[in-house]
Amino acid sequence: MKGHTIRAVAVAILLLGMVFVRTARAQDRGPSTPEERARAVKIAHSLEEDPLAKDASEKRAWVIQWITRIPDITVYVCGEYFGKLPDTPHGYATDITWQMTISSTAFMIEHPDRAKDEQVVALAGLQAALKAYQAILSQEPSARWPYVDHLVRLRDQGKLDDYVSDTRLKCSQDEEDPDPGTMRAQAD
């Protein structure tokens, strides 16, 4: 099996694991608190600005764990948004893909009136992931990811919304049953 296939499978397992863990642990606690939501939003924006900060890994881990445990906010991200994972020595691909989930969650918190609009949530999350990617490149130019460079060009050409729509459709067609890897926005 090629390296990129192994990484794609690993990310898929990680995303599926997050959903299954979420289902089990969400019953252990109540809904998110206003303080937790504020912290998650603050972390999301700080990771968009400086995804390589000294405490970025800890912040990212906290918010991902929080998302998996709370029962009142659900965000599933289809792996298709980022194409095949690159052979990157820095390992930033995972950080960039997680940023979409983290920032989608922040968008839902900041815009509860639009939280069930899967297209808008996915677009906001992807735009934030692209922002984080560009912040990474400003510090680590060797972390270039050609597929994400293509997404940046689509954004700059005003075509990212169409890309998100097409990708969401592809994700829903890949599976007959609702798949945890497909973006679904829900906030109660």
Buried (B, 14 or more C-beta within 10 A) or exposed (E): EEEBEEBBEEBEEBBBEBBEEBEEBBEEEEEBEEEBBEBBBEBBBBBBEBBBBEEBEEBBEBBBBBBBBBBEBBBBBBBBBBBBBBEBEEEBBBBBBBBBBBBBBBBBBBBEEBBBBBBBBBBBBBBBBBBBBBBBBEEBEEBEBEEBBEBBEBBEEEEBBEBBBEBBEEBBEEEEEEBBBBBBBBBE
